[in-house]
Amino acid sequence: VLYELISAKEAIVKTNGTDTESRGLVALFEGVLSQPDSREDLAKLVDPRLGGNYPIDSVYKMAQLAKACTQENPNLRPSMRSIVVALMTLSSSTEDWDVGTFHGNKALINLMSGR
Protein backbone atom coordinates (compact mmCIF):
# COMPACT_ATOMS: atom_id res chain seq x y z
CA VAL A 1 0.00 0.00 0.00
CA LEU A 2 2.88 2.39 0.74
CA TYR A 3 4.28 1.83 -2.75
CA GLU A 4 0.82 2.59 -4.16
CA LEU A 5 0.65 5.82 -2.13
CA ILE A 6 4.06 6.93 -3.37
CA SER A 7 3.43 6.17 -7.03
CA ALA A 8 -0.37 6.48 -7.39
CA LYS A 9 -0.16 3.24 -9.37
CA GLU A 10 -1.99 -0.04 -8.87
CA ALA A 11 -0.13 -3.01 -7.36
CA ILE A 12 0.37 -4.49 -10.83
CA VAL A 13 1.81 -2.12 -13.44
CA LYS A 14 1.40 -2.72 -17.17
CA THR A 15 4.88 -2.26 -18.60
CA ASN A 16 3.97 -1.97 -22.27
CA GLY A 17 0.44 -0.62 -22.02
CA THR A 18 -1.18 -4.01 -22.52
CA ASP A 19 -2.13 -6.89 -20.25
CA THR A 20 0.50 -9.14 -21.82
CA GLU A 21 3.39 -7.61 -19.89
CA SER A 22 2.99 -6.52 -16.32
CA ARG A 23 5.23 -6.10 -13.33
CA GLY A 24 4.46 -5.95 -9.67
CA LEU A 25 4.94 -2.59 -7.99
CA VAL A 26 7.03 -4.32 -5.31
CA ALA A 27 9.47 -5.60 -7.94
CA LEU A 28 9.57 -2.19 -9.62
CA PHE A 29 10.48 -0.40 -6.39
CA GLU A 30 12.91 -3.09 -5.25
CA GLY A 31 14.76 -2.77 -8.54
CA VAL A 32 15.21 0.95 -7.92
CA LEU A 33 15.97 0.66 -4.20
CA SER A 34 18.70 -1.93 -4.83
CA GLN A 35 20.76 0.62 -6.78
CA PRO A 36 23.59 2.42 -4.94
CA ASP A 37 22.18 5.93 -5.51
CA SER A 38 18.48 5.24 -5.92
CA ARG A 39 17.01 8.66 -5.12
CA GLU A 40 17.07 9.95 -8.70
CA ASP A 41 15.36 6.84 -10.09
CA LEU A 42 13.00 6.77 -7.11
CA ALA A 43 11.83 10.27 -8.03
CA LYS A 44 10.73 8.85 -11.41
CA LEU A 45 8.33 6.49 -9.60
CA VAL A 46 6.67 9.22 -7.52
CA ASP A 47 3.16 10.35 -8.48
CA PRO A 48 3.78 12.92 -11.26
CA ARG A 49 0.85 15.02 -10.00
CA LEU A 50 3.11 16.09 -7.14
CA GLY A 51 5.25 17.94 -9.66
CA GLY A 52 8.45 17.42 -7.70
CA ASN A 53 7.03 19.30 -4.70
CA TYR A 54 8.01 16.79 -2.02
CA PRO A 55 11.06 16.00 0.12
CA ILE A 56 12.79 13.11 -1.67
CA ASP A 57 14.39 11.98 1.59
CA SER A 58 10.91 11.40 3.05
CA VAL A 59 9.89 9.44 -0.05
CA TYR A 60 13.07 7.38 0.27
CA LYS A 61 12.35 6.59 3.93
CA MET A 62 8.75 5.67 3.11
CA ALA A 63 9.95 3.40 0.28
CA GLN A 64 12.46 1.74 2.62
CA LEU A 65 9.65 1.12 5.10
CA ALA A 66 7.53 -0.38 2.31
CA LYS A 67 10.46 -2.59 1.33
CA ALA A 68 10.72 -3.87 4.90
CA CYS A 69 6.97 -4.62 4.89
CA THR A 70 7.25 -6.69 1.71
CA GLN A 71 10.05 -9.03 2.82
CA GLU A 72 9.45 -12.51 1.46
CA ASN A 73 9.97 -14.03 4.91
CA PRO A 74 7.11 -12.79 7.13
CA ASN A 75 9.33 -13.11 10.22
CA LEU A 76 11.57 -10.37 8.83
CA ARG A 77 8.71 -7.90 8.39
CA PRO A 78 8.23 -5.15 10.99
CA SER A 79 5.32 -5.32 13.40
CA MET A 80 2.31 -3.09 12.78
CA ARG A 81 3.33 -1.14 15.89
CA SER A 82 6.78 -0.47 14.40
CA ILE A 83 5.21 0.61 11.12
CA VAL A 84 2.88 3.07 12.86
CA VAL A 85 5.76 4.52 14.90
CA ALA A 86 7.89 4.86 11.75
CA LEU A 87 5.08 6.60 9.86
CA MET A 88 4.38 8.93 12.79
CA THR A 89 8.07 9.80 13.01
CA LEU A 90 8.21 10.41 9.27
CA SER A 91 5.06 12.52 9.42
CA SER A 92 6.35 14.67 12.26
CA SER A 93 9.66 15.20 10.46
CA THR A 94 7.84 16.63 7.44
CA GLU A 95 5.37 18.84 9.33
CA ASP A 96 7.65 21.81 8.85
CA TRP A 97 7.61 21.23 5.10
CA ASP A 98 6.90 24.51 3.35
CA VAL A 99 3.14 24.70 2.86
CA GLY A 100 3.79 27.42 0.28
CA THR A 101 4.76 24.70 -2.18
CA PHE A 102 1.06 23.83 -2.42
CA HIS A 103 -0.05 27.37 -3.26
CA GLY A 104 -1.22 27.63 -6.84
CA ASN A 105 -0.80 23.94 -7.62
CA LYS A 106 -4.43 22.92 -8.09
CA ALA A 107 -3.61 19.29 -8.97
CA LEU A 108 -1.55 18.94 -5.81
CA ILE A 109 -4.23 20.58 -3.66
CA ASN A 110 -6.87 18.24 -5.14
CA LEU A 111 -4.59 15.26 -4.56
CA MET A 112 -4.02 16.18 -0.93
CA SER A 113 -7.76 16.79 -0.50
CA GLY A 114 -8.55 13.31 -1.79
CA ARG A 115 -10.22 14.49 -5.01
N, C-alpha and C positions, 0 to 999 in steps of 0.2 A: 504494500500500500504506500509506503514511503517513496518508493521509486515512481509510482504512479503520480503522487503529489508533486514530486520534483519535475517530472517530464510532461505531465498532463496527457500521457499516453495510456492505452490499455495494457494489461499484463502481457499480451501477445502482440508484437509489432509486425506488421506486414513489411518485409524488406524490399519488395519490388513492386508494391502496389496491388498485388494479387494475393489470393489465398494460397497459392502454390508454395510460396516461400515466406516463412514467418520465423521470428526469433523471439524468445522470451525476453522480457524487460530485464529480468535478473541477469541473464547472460550478457545482454547489451551493456549494462552498468558494470558488471564484473570485468568485462573486457577492457573497459576504460579505467576502472579503478586499479587494475593490475599493472598499469603503466607507471614508470617512475615519476613522471610529472603529469599527473592526470587532470589537473585543474582546467587546462585549456580545452581538452576534449570533453570534460565533464560539462563545461559551459554550453557545449553544442547539444547536450541532452536536455538542458533546462527548458521549460515551457517558454517558447518564443514570445508569448504575449507579455512576459515580464520585461522584455526589451532591454535586458542587461541590467535592470535596476534591482539588484540583489547582492548581498555579500557572498562572494563565491566561497569563502571559507566556511560559512554556515551551510551552504549547499553541500560542500565536501564532507563536513561532519555528519550531516543528515544522511548522505549517501553511505558513509562508513557505517553508520548505525543500521541502515537498511541491509548492508552487506552482512553484518553480524547476525541480523534476524533471519537471513536466508541461508545460513550454514546448512550443508547437507545433513550433518549429524545434529539432531535436535538437542543433544546434551551440550553442544557448544554454543547454542543460541542463548542470548541474554534473557533473564526473567522479564515478565511484563513490568514489574516494579522498576527494574533497572532501565527499561526503555522509557517509562514515564519520567523518571528522574533525569535521564539524558535529554529528553525532549524539553522538559521544563528548564533545564540549565541552558540549552541552546536557545530557547525562547527568551529567557531573561538576558542572555548576552546580546540579543539583537533588538531589544526594546529601545535602545538609544539610536537605532538606525534612523537616518534622516527621513522623516515623514514627508519632507518637501519633494522627495523623489517621486511621490505619487501624484503631486499636483500637476494637473493638465494631461495626465496619461489616463484617458477614459477606459481603455481596455484593461489596464492594470487595476483601476478602481473597481470596475465591474467584476474582475477576477477575484479580488479580495473581498468583494461583497457577496460572492457566491452566485453571480448572474452569468 
